[in-house]
Amino acid sequence: TPAVSNQPIQAAPARNDPPGFHRADLGEGQTSVELANIRSTPSYDKNTIVRVSEQGERFEFDGWVEGPELRGSTRWYHIARTPGDQWIHSTLVQLNRPFRD
């Protein structure tokens, strides 16, 4: 018979969360400005732009992180269910329901 370990089994993380990431069910929301850059990391570096979102495009968000400031906020939302990491600044989004941390 195989040896049985008394060590608890730990699930592997779904992905490598960046430092300071707060996993949270933020629900759905939509782009609230005419055009918004979707980025690979919370940054204003032009090389981080993955694509451009148009006003009204819908997303689901699974967490947030603090990053570069825009319009008095430093919060960036992580877009769920996308290939690779995709981020949008919180001031460019209208959530369907209020989020309080």
TAGIUR-V172654 format. One record per pair of residues at least 12 apart in sequence whose C-alpha atoms are under 10 Angstrom apart, sorted by the first residue. I is the first residue (numbers start at 0). J is the second residue. D is the distance in Angstrom with one decimal. If there is no record, write none. Layout:
I|J|D / I|J|D
//
This chain:
14|83|9.6 / 14|84|9.5 / 15|84|9.9 / 16|62|9.8 / 16|64|9.9 / 16|84|9.7 / 17|40|9.2 / 17|63|10.0 / 17|64|8.3 / 18|64|8.3 / 18|65|9.6 / 19|63|8.6 / 19|64|5.9 / 19|65|7.2 / 19|66|9.5 / 20|62|6.9 / 20|63|5.9 / 20|64|4.8 / 20|65|7.9 / 20|75|9.8 / 20|76|9.7 / 20|77|9.1 / 21|61|8.7 / 21|62|5.4 / 21|63|5.3 / 21|64|6.1 / 21|65|9.2 / 21|76|9.7 / 21|77|9.6 / 21|100|9.4 / 22|60|9.4 / 22|61|6.0 / 22|62|4.2 / 22|63|6.7 / 22|64|8.8 / 22|77|9.0 / 23|60|8.1 / 23|61|5.3 / 23|62|4.5 / 23|63|7.4 / 23|76|9.9 / 23|77|9.7 / 23|98|9.4 / 23|100|8.8 / 24|59|8.7 / 24|60|6.7 / 24|61|5.0 / 24|62|6.5 / 24|63|9.7 / 24|79|9.7 / 24|98|9.0 / 25|59|7.5 / 25|60|5.3 / 25|61|5.8 / 25|62|6.5 / 25|63|8.6 / 25|76|8.6 / 25|77|9.4 / 25|78|9.9 / 25|79|9.9 / 25|94|7.7 / 25|95|8.9 / 25|96|8.0 / 25|97|8.4 / 25|98|6.4 / 25|99|9.3 / 25|100|10.0 / 26|58|8.5 / 26|59|5.6 / 26|60|5.7 / 26|61|7.2 / 26|62|9.4 / 26|79|9.6 / 26|94|7.3 / 26|95|7.1 / 26|96|7.4 / 26|97|9.4 / 26|98|8.8 / 27|57|7.1 / 27|58|5.6 / 27|59|4.2 / 27|60|6.2 / 27|61|9.2 / 27|78|9.5 / 27|79|9.6 / 27|92|9.8 / 27|93|8.8 / 27|94|6.0 / 27|95|5.7 / 27|96|7.9 / 28|55|8.8 / 28|56|8.4 / 28|57|5.7 / 28|58|5.5 / 28|59|6.4 / 28|60|7.7 / 28|78|10.0 / 28|92|6.5 / 28|93|5.4 / 28|94|4.0 / 28|95|5.1 / 28|96|8.1 / 29|52|9.5 / 29|53|9.3 / 29|54|7.3 / 29|55|5.3 / 29|56|5.3 / 29|57|4.3 / 29|58|5.9 / 29|59|8.6 / 29|91|8.5 / 29|92|5.5 / 29|93|5.5 / 29|94|6.6 / 29|95|7.9 / 30|52|7.0 / 30|53|6.7 / 30|54|4.9 / 30|55|5.1 / 30|56|5.5 / 30|57|6.8 / 30|58|8.1 / 30|87|8.9 / 30|88|9.9 / 30|89|9.5 / 30|90|9.2 / 30|91|5.9 / 30|92|4.6 / 30|93|6.4 / 30|94|8.9 / 31|52|9.8 / 31|53|8.5 / 31|54|5.5 / 31|55|6.4 / 31|56|8.5 / 31|57|9.8 / 31|89|9.9 / 31|90|8.2 / 31|91|5.5 / 31|92|5.0 / 31|93|5.7 / 31|94|9.3 / 32|52|9.0 / 32|53|7.4 / 32|54|5.2 / 32|55|8.1 / 32|56|10.0 / 32|90|9.0 / 32|91|5.9 / 32|92|7.6 / 32|93|9.3 / 33|52|8.3 / 33|53|5.7 / 33|54|4.7 / 33|55|8.4 / 33|91|9.2 / 34|51|6.5 / 34|52|5.7 / 34|53|4.8 / 34|54|6.0 / 34|55|9.6 / 34|56|9.9 / 34|91|8.8 / 35|48|9.9 / 35|50|8.6 / 35|51|5.6 / 35|52|5.1 / 35|53|6.5 / 35|54|7.8 / 35|87|7.6 / 35|88|8.6 / 35|91|6.7 / 35|92|9.0 / 36|48|6.1 / 36|49|7.5 / 36|50|6.1 / 36|51|4.6 / 36|52|6.2 / 36|53|9.0 / 36|85|9.9 / 36|86|8.6 / 36|87|6.9 / 36|88|8.6 / 36|91|9.2 / 37|49|5.6 / 37|50|5.4 / 37|51|5.7 / 37|52|6.6 / 37|77|9.8 / 37|78|9.1 / 37|84|9.7 / 37|85|6.2 / 37|86|5.6 / 37|87|5.3 / 37|88|8.4 / 38|50|7.2 / 38|51|8.7 / 38|77|9.6 / 38|78|9.9 / 38|84|7.9 / 38|85|5.4 / 38|86|5.1 / 38|87|6.5 / 38|88|9.1 / 39|77|9.6 / 39|83|7.5 / 39|84|5.3 / 39|85|4.9 / 39|86|6.1 / 39|87|9.1 / 40|66|9.2 / 40|75|9.2 / 40|77|9.1 / 40|84|7.1 / 40|85|6.9 / 40|86|6.1 / 40|87|8.8 / 41|63|9.7 / 41|64|8.0 / 41|65|8.1 / 41|66|5.8 / 41|67|7.0 / 41|68|9.9 / 41|73|9.5 / 41|74|8.9 / 41|75|6.3 / 41|76|8.6 / 41|77|8.9 / 41|84|9.9 / 41|85|8.7 / 41|86|6.1 / 41|87|7.3 / 41|88|7.5 / 42|66|7.0 / 42|67|6.3 / 42|68|9.4 / 42|75|9.3 / 42|86|9.0 / 42|87|9.5 / 42|88|9.2 / 43|66|9.6 / 43|67|7.5 / 43|68|9.6 / 43|69|10.0 / 47|85|9.5 / 47|86|9.6 / 48|85|9.1 / 48|86|9.4 / 49|83|9.8 / 49|84|9.4 / 49|85|7.5 / 49|86|9.2 / 50|85|9.3 / 52|87|9.4 / 54|91|9.2 / 54|92|9.1 / 55|92|9.2 / 55|93|9.3 / 56|92|9.6 / 57|92|9.4 / 57|93|9.6 / 57|94|9.6 / 57|95|10.0 / 58|77|9.6 / 58|78|6.5 / 58|79|7.5 / 58|80|9.0 / 58|81|9.6 / 58|92|9.3 / 58|94|9.2 / 59|76|9.5 / 59|77|8.5 / 59|78|5.9 / 59|79|5.5 / 59|80|7.7 / 59|81|9.6 / 59|94|9.2 / 59|95|9.9 / 60|76|6.4 / 60|77|5.6 / 60|78|4.7 / 60|79|5.1 / 60|80|8.6 / 60|85|10.0 / 60|86|9.3 / 60|87|9.8 / 60|94|9.1 / 61|76|7.7 / 61|77|6.0 / 61|78|6.5 / 61|79|5.5 / 61|80|8.9 / 62|75|8.6 / 62|76|6.0 / 62|77|5.4 / 62|78|7.9 / 62|79|8.3 / 62|86|9.9 / 63|75|5.4 / 63|76|4.4 / 63|77|5.6 / 63|78|9.1 / 63|86|8.8 / 63|87|9.6 / 63|88|9.4 / 63|89|8.8 / 64|76|6.8 / 64|77|7.9 / 64|86|9.5 / 64|88|9.8 / 64|89|10.0 / 65|88|9.7 / 66|88|8.7 / 67|88|8.9 / 68|88|8.7 / 68|89|10.0 / 68|90|9.7 / 69|88|7.6 / 69|89|8.7 / 69|90|7.2 / 69|91|9.3 / 70|88|9.9 / 70|89|9.7 / 70|90|7.0 / 70|91|9.6 / 71|90|8.8 / 72|88|8.5 / 72|89|7.5 / 72|90|7.1 / 73|88|7.9 / 73|89|8.0 / 73|90|9.0 / 74|87|9.1 / 74|88|6.4 / 74|89|5.6 / 74|90|8.1 / 75|87|5.7 / 75|88|4.3 / 75|89|5.1 / 75|90|8.4 / 75|91|9.5 / 75|92|9.8 / 76|88|6.1 / 76|89|5.9 / 76|90|9.6 / 76|91|9.8 / 76|92|8.8 / 77|89|9.5
//
